[in-house]
Amino acid sequence: MDALWFSFQMVVNVFESAVFCYFIAKHFPSKFSRGTSYLINTIVVLIMSGIYAVYFFFPPPWWLDSATIVPYWIGFALLLRKGFWYEKGFWSLAILGANYICAVAAITLAMYISGASQYTIVFTQGVPRLLLVILAKTAQVAVIYYFSKFYITSLKLSKTIYIVLISISILSIAIAVSIMETAMVMGEDLALLRYLVVGGICLVAIVMIAYYLYYKIARQSELLFNAQNELQHKTLIEQHNEELLKVDANMKNWRHDFHNHLQSILVLSRSENTKDVEDYIMNLGHELKAIDAICNTGQKALDAIITVKYSIAKSYDIALTLNIGPIAPLPFSDVDVTTLFGNLMDNAIEACRQVIPKETSINLSLGMMGEMIHICVSNTTNGMVRIEDGKFLTTKPDQSLHGLGLLSIDRVVDSVGGIVQREHNNGVFTTTLLLPTN
């Protein structure tokens, strides 16, 4: 019977650890390959189940149980999964706190229904223990499903909000552990257990409400972010269209003057001074070169946006150097091409315009690096940068209306599994992109 009960306990332990591991793994990608990640997750679940197995034979106090489980799962998220530490820390603590509160409610309710002590229900085989397992695990699975439903992967909340929510989660765990320790001291005093039941249920309700409000705030933030991003994208497209119209107007003006140029060449050719003809043709050639397309990759959207931005940089007396080699077709739509290179060049031009004195330059390189498309844009700056959590932020005064260009670049690159790297050294800001070719 003891062996059967121990086997049942191990199945429950593996199930609980696997559910928690699945939640973390679902929302935060692994730092390793898929096969390695599966192996690591399996080992993590088995180790935690082994710790629970030891506790089955040597029941620890509740504070020791918390001191083992909480750092273990937080360490799993922080060390083995990708993402910001405060996001991973919050969601790990949120699920741990919810599990503890569900355990408090289930244990106290089982004590009240069965009349058995906490030790008997938690660590001794029998009907009370079976009742506890059914209540606790059902509640815990429901809570984890609740949090999974309200999880927002594209959430862009500030680190401060996450830290506040982490504090709430830690407080929830501390309250739950305190209730368990109090119930252990109370022993068989069932008259007070009803208050623990009510307290545990109220804690669950409070945490659920708090995280639901968090979800609503997050949803509003996401909608606002998407609206701002869409507005900026439309503005960029309109600006690009206006710039293309200006370039097209210049081309039409030159074609209009083409007949006049031919007549002038014809008149000069009839004179005996051939040098006048040569000089005129040379000057006309320089003018043609200035009007001709700057970029000739064969990808129309890319050639158009670079040609337009080259003209704009030139109008601000910014030296723009192009180093463009043969590249594979870009792995996204023409709209995303315009968004990506429009934001890259606009950010570089805007940074150069802030430099005093006007000794500014922009370097744009396009080429292949193995099987990857390599894009590098570097520009002079006034030396002012803002970095938070390793991410470069806009230096413009109104943070809510600016900085979306950087996010738009990241969005386009992330959509094809590319890599973005930014650095600022000695007054030069460099953005490097690596894009897959398939």
C-alpha positions as CSV (number, residue, x, y, z in Angstrom):
1,M,0.0,0.0,0.0
2,D,2.9,2.4,0.9
3,A,4.5,1.7,-2.5
4,L,1.2,2.3,-4.3
5,W,0.7,5.6,-2.5
6,F,4.3,6.7,-3.2
7,S,3.8,5.9,-6.9
8,F,0.6,8.0,-6.9
9,Q,2.5,10.8,-5.2
10,M,5.3,10.7,-7.8
11,V,2.8,10.8,-10.6
12,V,1.2,13.9,-9.0
13,N,4.6,15.5,-8.5
14,V,5.7,14.9,-12.2
15,F,2.4,16.3,-13.4
16,E,2.6,19.5,-11.3
17,S,6.2,20.1,-12.3
18,A,5.5,19.4,-16.0
19,V,2.6,21.8,-16.1
20,F,4.7,24.6,-14.6
21,C,7.6,23.9,-16.9
22,Y,5.2,23.9,-19.9
23,F,3.9,27.3,-19.0
24,I,7.3,28.9,-18.8
25,A,8.6,27.1,-21.9
26,K,5.5,28.1,-23.9
27,H,5.9,31.8,-23.3
28,F,9.7,32.2,-23.2
29,P,11.7,30.5,-26.0
30,S,14.7,28.3,-25.1
31,K,18.3,29.4,-25.4
32,F,19.1,26.1,-27.0
33,S,18.0,23.9,-29.9
34,R,14.7,22.2,-29.8
35,G,16.1,18.7,-29.0
36,T,18.4,20.1,-26.3
37,S,15.5,22.1,-24.9
38,Y,13.3,19.1,-24.6
39,L,16.1,17.2,-22.8
40,I,16.7,20.1,-20.4
41,N,13.0,20.4,-19.6
42,T,12.7,16.7,-18.9
43,I,15.7,16.8,-16.5
44,V,14.3,19.9,-14.8
45,V,10.9,18.2,-14.2
46,L,12.6,15.0,-12.9
47,I,14.9,16.9,-10.5
48,M,12.0,18.8,-9.0
49,S,9.9,15.5,-8.8
50,G,12.9,14.0,-7.0
51,I,13.0,16.8,-4.5
52,Y,9.3,16.3,-3.8
53,A,10.0,12.5,-3.4
54,V,12.5,13.3,-0.6
55,Y,10.0,15.6,1.0
56,F,7.6,12.7,1.0
57,F,9.9,10.8,3.4
58,F,11.2,13.8,5.3
59,P,8.5,16.5,5.5
60,P,10.0,20.0,5.7
61,P,8.6,23.1,7.2
62,W,6.7,25.3,4.8
63,W,9.4,28.0,4.7
64,L,12.0,25.4,3.6
65,D,9.6,24.1,0.9
66,S,9.2,27.7,-0.4
67,A,13.0,28.4,-0.2
68,T,13.6,25.4,-2.4
69,I,10.8,25.6,-5.0
70,V,10.7,29.4,-5.6
71,P,14.5,29.8,-6.5
72,Y,14.4,26.6,-8.5
73,W,11.7,27.7,-10.9
74,I,12.9,31.3,-11.1
75,G,16.4,30.0,-11.9
76,F,15.0,27.8,-14.6
77,A,13.3,30.8,-16.3
78,L,16.1,33.3,-15.9
79,L,19.0,31.0,-16.8
80,L,17.5,28.7,-19.5
81,R,14.9,30.8,-21.3
82,K,15.1,33.9,-23.4
83,G,13.5,37.3,-22.5
84,F,13.8,40.2,-20.1
85,W,14.6,39.2,-16.5
86,Y,11.6,41.1,-15.1
87,E,9.1,39.5,-17.5
88,K,10.4,36.0,-16.7
89,G,10.6,36.7,-13.0
90,F,7.1,38.1,-12.9
91,W,5.4,35.2,-14.7
92,S,7.4,32.6,-12.7
93,L,6.4,34.2,-9.4
94,A,2.8,34.7,-10.6
95,I,2.3,31.0,-11.2
96,L,4.2,30.0,-8.0
97,G,2.1,32.4,-6.0
98,A,-1.1,31.2,-7.5
99,N,-0.1,27.5,-6.9
100,Y,0.6,28.3,-3.2
101,I,-2.7,30.1,-2.7
102,C,-4.5,27.2,-4.4
103,A,-2.7,24.8,-2.0
104,V,-3.7,27.0,1.0
105,A,-7.3,27.0,0.0
106,A,-7.4,23.2,-0.8
107,I,-5.5,22.2,2.4
108,T,-7.6,24.3,4.7
109,L,-10.8,23.1,3.0
110,A,-9.8,19.5,3.3
111,M,-9.0,20.0,7.0
112,Y,-12.3,21.5,7.6
113,I,-14.2,18.8,5.7
114,S,-12.3,15.8,7.0
115,G,-11.4,17.1,10.5
116,A,-7.9,15.8,10.0
117,S,-4.7,17.8,10.9
118,Q,-2.6,19.5,8.3
119,Y,0.2,17.0,8.7
120,T,-2.2,14.1,8.1
121,I,-3.7,15.7,5.0
122,V,-0.4,16.8,3.4
123,F,2.0,14.0,4.3
124,T,-0.1,10.9,5.2
125,Q,-1.9,8.5,2.8
126,G,-5.6,8.2,3.0
127,V,-8.9,9.8,2.0
128,P,-8.0,13.3,3.3
129,R,-4.8,13.3,1.2
130,L,-6.7,12.1,-1.9
131,L,-9.3,14.8,-1.3
132,L,-6.5,17.4,-1.1
133,V,-4.8,16.3,-4.3
134,I,-8.1,16.5,-6.2
135,L,-8.9,19.9,-4.9
136,A,-5.4,21.4,-5.2
137,K,-4.4,20.1,-8.6
138,T,-7.8,21.0,-10.2
139,A,-7.5,24.5,-8.9
140,Q,-3.8,24.8,-9.9
141,V,-4.5,23.7,-13.5
142,A,-7.4,26.1,-13.7
143,V,-5.3,29.0,-12.5
144,I,-2.4,28.2,-14.9
145,Y,-5.0,28.0,-17.8
146,Y,-6.3,31.4,-16.6
147,F,-2.9,33.0,-16.8
148,S,-2.1,31.4,-20.1
149,K,-5.3,32.8,-21.5
150,F,-4.5,36.4,-20.4
151,Y,-0.8,36.2,-21.3
152,I,0.2,38.8,-24.0
153,T,3.4,37.9,-25.9
154,S,3.6,41.3,-27.6
155,L,3.3,43.2,-24.3
156,K,5.3,46.4,-24.0
157,L,4.9,47.4,-20.4
158,S,7.6,49.3,-18.6
159,K,10.1,47.6,-16.2
160,T,8.6,49.5,-13.3
161,I,5.2,48.0,-13.7
162,Y,6.7,44.5,-13.8
163,I,8.6,45.2,-10.6
164,V,5.4,46.2,-8.9
165,L,3.7,43.0,-10.0
166,I,6.7,41.0,-8.9
167,S,6.3,42.6,-5.4
168,I,2.7,41.6,-5.4
169,S,3.5,38.0,-6.3
170,I,6.2,37.8,-3.6
171,L,3.7,39.1,-1.0
172,S,1.2,36.5,-2.1
173,I,3.7,33.7,-1.6
174,A,4.7,35.1,1.8
175,I,1.1,35.4,3.0
176,A,0.4,31.8,1.8
177,V,3.4,30.4,3.6
178,S,2.4,32.3,6.8
179,I,-1.1,30.8,6.7
180,M,0.3,27.3,6.3
181,E,2.7,27.8,9.2
182,T,-0.2,29.2,11.3
183,A,-2.4,26.2,10.4
184,M,0.4,23.8,11.4
185,V,0.6,25.5,14.9
186,M,-3.2,25.5,15.3
187,G,-3.4,21.7,15.0
188,E,-6.9,20.4,15.5
189,D,-8.5,23.8,16.2
190,L,-11.1,23.5,13.4
191,A,-13.1,26.5,14.6
192,L,-10.4,28.8,13.3
193,L,-9.9,26.9,10.1
194,R,-12.9,28.4,8.5
195,Y,-11.2,31.8,8.6
196,L,-8.2,30.2,6.9
197,V,-10.5,28.8,4.2
198,V,-12.1,32.2,3.6
199,G,-8.7,33.9,3.7
200,G,-7.3,31.5,1.1
201,I,-10.3,31.9,-1.2
202,C,-10.1,35.7,-0.8
203,L,-6.4,35.7,-1.7
204,V,-7.2,33.7,-4.8
205,A,-9.9,36.2,-5.8
206,I,-7.7,39.2,-5.1
207,V,-4.8,37.8,-7.2
208,M,-7.2,36.9,-10.0
209,I,-8.7,40.4,-10.0
210,A,-5.2,42.0,-9.8
211,Y,-4.0,40.1,-12.8
212,Y,-7.2,40.6,-14.8
213,L,-6.7,44.4,-14.3
214,Y,-3.1,43.9,-15.4
215,Y,-4.4,42.2,-18.5
216,K,-6.8,45.0,-19.3
217,I,-4.1,47.6,-18.9
218,A,-1.8,45.6,-21.0
219,R,-4.4,45.2,-23.7
220,Q,-5.0,48.9,-23.8
221,S,-1.2,49.5,-24.0
222,E,-0.9,47.1,-26.9
223,L,-3.8,48.7,-28.8
224,L,-2.2,52.1,-28.3
225,F,1.2,50.8,-29.4
226,N,-0.3,49.3,-32.6
227,A,-2.3,52.4,-33.4
228,Q,0.9,54.5,-33.0
229,N,2.8,52.1,-35.1
230,E,0.2,52.1,-37.9
231,L,0.0,55.9,-37.9
232,Q,3.8,56.1,-38.2
233,H,3.8,53.6,-41.0
234,K,1.1,55.5,-42.9
235,T,3.0,58.7,-42.4
236,L,6.2,57.0,-43.7
237,I,4.4,55.7,-46.8
238,E,2.9,59.2,-47.5
239,Q,6.3,60.8,-47.1
240,H,7.9,58.2,-49.3
241,N,5.3,58.8,-52.0
242,E,5.9,62.6,-51.9
243,E,9.6,62.1,-52.2
244,L,9.1,59.7,-55.2
245,L,6.9,62.4,-56.9
246,K,9.7,64.9,-56.5
247,V,12.2,62.6,-58.1
248,D,9.8,61.8,-60.9
249,A,9.2,65.6,-61.4
250,N,12.9,66.1,-61.8
251,M,13.1,63.3,-64.3
252,K,10.2,64.8,-66.3
253,N,11.9,68.2,-66.3
254,W,15.1,66.7,-67.6
255,R,13.3,64.9,-70.3
256,H,11.5,68.1,-71.2
257,D,14.9,69.8,-71.6
258,F,16.4,66.9,-73.6
259,H,15.4,68.3,-77.0
260,N,17.0,71.6,-76.1
261,H,20.2,69.9,-75.2
262,L,20.2,68.0,-78.5
263,Q,19.7,71.3,-80.4
264,S,22.6,72.9,-78.5
265,I,24.9,70.0,-79.3
266,L,23.9,70.1,-83.0
267,V,24.8,73.9,-83.2
268,L,28.1,73.4,-81.4
269,S,29.0,70.4,-83.6
270,R,28.8,72.7,-86.7
271,S,31.5,75.0,-85.3
272,E,35.1,74.3,-85.7
273,N,35.8,74.3,-81.9
274,T,35.2,70.7,-81.0
275,K,36.3,71.4,-77.3
276,D,33.0,73.2,-76.7
277,V,31.1,70.2,-77.8
278,E,33.1,67.9,-75.5
279,D,32.7,70.2,-72.5
280,Y,29.0,70.4,-73.1
281,I,28.6,66.7,-73.3
282,M,30.7,66.1,-70.2
283,N,28.6,68.6,-68.2
284,L,25.5,66.9,-69.5
285,G,26.9,63.5,-68.5
286,H,27.4,64.7,-64.9
287,E,23.9,66.0,-64.7
288,L,22.6,62.7,-66.0
289,K,24.6,60.8,-63.4
290,A,23.2,63.0,-60.6
291,I,19.6,62.3,-61.8
292,D,20.0,58.6,-62.5
293,A,19.1,56.0,-59.9
294,I,21.6,55.8,-57.1
295,C,21.0,52.2,-56.3
296,N,20.7,49.4,-58.9
297,T,20.1,46.2,-57.1
298,G,17.2,45.2,-59.4
299,Q,14.8,45.3,-56.5
300,K,12.6,48.2,-57.3
301,A,11.3,49.1,-53.9
302,L,14.8,49.0,-52.4
303,D,16.3,51.0,-55.3
304,A,13.6,53.6,-55.0
305,I,13.8,54.2,-51.2
306,I,17.6,54.4,-51.2
307,T,17.6,56.8,-54.2
308,V,15.0,59.0,-52.5
309,K,16.8,59.1,-49.1
310,Y,20.1,59.8,-50.9
311,S,18.6,62.9,-52.5
312,I,17.2,64.0,-49.1
313,A,20.6,63.5,-47.4
314,K,22.3,65.5,-50.2
315,S,19.8,68.4,-49.7
316,Y,20.9,68.6,-46.0
317,D,24.6,68.5,-47.1
318,I,25.1,65.1,-45.5
319,A,27.7,63.0,-47.1
320,L,26.1,59.6,-47.9
321,T,28.4,56.8,-49.0
322,L,26.9,53.7,-50.6
323,N,28.7,50.4,-50.7
324,I,26.2,48.1,-52.4
325,G,27.1,44.7,-53.8
326,P,24.9,42.0,-55.3
327,I,22.4,40.6,-52.8
328,A,19.7,38.0,-52.8
329,P,16.1,39.1,-52.9
330,L,14.9,40.6,-49.6
331,P,12.7,38.1,-47.7
332,F,9.7,40.4,-47.2
333,S,7.2,42.5,-49.1
334,D,7.9,45.9,-50.7
335,V,5.9,47.6,-48.0
336,D,8.3,46.1,-45.3
337,V,11.2,47.1,-47.5
338,T,10.0,50.7,-47.4
339,T,9.4,50.5,-43.7
340,L,12.8,49.0,-42.9
341,F,15.1,51.2,-45.1
342,G,12.9,54.3,-44.7
343,N,13.3,54.1,-40.9
344,L,17.0,53.2,-41.1
345,M,17.8,56.2,-43.3
346,D,15.4,58.6,-41.6
347,N,16.9,57.9,-38.2
348,A,20.4,58.3,-39.6
349,I,19.5,61.6,-41.4
350,E,17.7,62.9,-38.3
351,A,20.8,62.1,-36.1
352,C,23.1,63.9,-38.5
353,R,20.9,67.0,-38.5
354,Q,21.4,67.3,-34.8
355,V,25.2,67.5,-35.1
356,I,26.9,70.9,-34.8
357,P,29.1,71.8,-36.5
358,K,27.7,70.1,-39.6
359,E,30.5,67.5,-40.2
360,T,28.1,64.6,-40.9
361,S,28.2,61.4,-42.8
362,I,26.2,58.3,-43.4
363,N,27.5,55.0,-44.7
364,L,25.2,52.3,-46.1
365,S,26.5,48.9,-46.9
366,L,24.6,46.0,-48.5
367,G,26.1,42.7,-49.3
368,M,26.1,39.0,-48.6
369,M,27.7,37.3,-45.6
370,G,27.6,33.6,-46.4
371,E,23.9,32.8,-46.8
372,M,22.7,35.9,-45.0
373,I,22.0,39.4,-46.3
374,H,24.2,41.9,-44.5
375,I,23.0,45.5,-44.0
376,C,25.0,48.1,-42.1
377,V,24.1,51.7,-41.6
378,S,26.4,54.0,-39.6
379,N,26.1,57.7,-39.0
380,T,27.6,60.5,-37.0
381,T,25.7,61.7,-33.9
382,N,25.9,64.4,-31.3
383,G,27.0,61.8,-28.7
384,M,23.7,61.7,-26.9
385,V,22.1,58.2,-26.6
386,R,19.6,56.6,-24.3
387,I,20.0,52.9,-23.3
388,E,17.7,50.9,-21.0
389,D,18.1,47.2,-20.4
390,G,20.6,47.0,-23.3
391,K,18.1,48.6,-25.8
392,F,18.6,51.9,-27.5
393,L,15.7,54.3,-27.1
394,T,14.7,57.6,-28.8
395,T,16.3,60.8,-27.6
396,K,13.4,62.9,-28.6
397,P,11.5,64.7,-25.8
398,D,8.1,63.1,-26.3
399,Q,8.8,59.4,-25.8
400,S,5.2,58.4,-26.4
401,L,5.2,59.8,-30.0
402,H,8.7,58.8,-31.0
403,G,10.9,55.8,-31.0
404,L,8.5,53.7,-33.0
405,G,10.9,53.7,-35.9
406,L,13.3,51.4,-33.9
407,L,10.4,49.2,-33.0
408,S,9.3,49.0,-36.6
409,I,12.8,48.0,-37.7
410,D,12.8,45.3,-35.0
411,R,9.3,44.1,-36.1
412,V,10.3,43.7,-39.8
413,V,13.5,41.9,-39.0
414,D,11.9,39.6,-36.4
415,S,9.2,38.7,-38.8
416,V,11.7,36.8,-40.9
417,G,13.9,35.5,-38.1
418,G,16.7,38.1,-38.7
419,I,19.2,39.7,-36.3
420,V,19.5,43.4,-35.2
421,Q,22.5,44.8,-33.5
422,R,23.1,48.4,-32.5
423,E,26.1,50.1,-31.0
424,H,27.4,53.6,-30.3
425,N,31.1,54.3,-30.2
426,N,33.0,57.6,-30.5
427,G,30.0,59.5,-31.7
428,V,29.1,57.0,-34.4
429,F,25.9,55.0,-34.3
430,T,25.9,51.7,-36.2
431,T,22.9,49.4,-37.0
432,T,23.8,46.0,-38.3
433,L,21.2,43.6,-39.8
434,L,21.5,40.0,-40.8
435,L,18.6,38.6,-42.8
436,P,18.0,35.1,-44.0
437,T,17.6,34.5,-47.8
438,N,14.8,32.0,-47.6
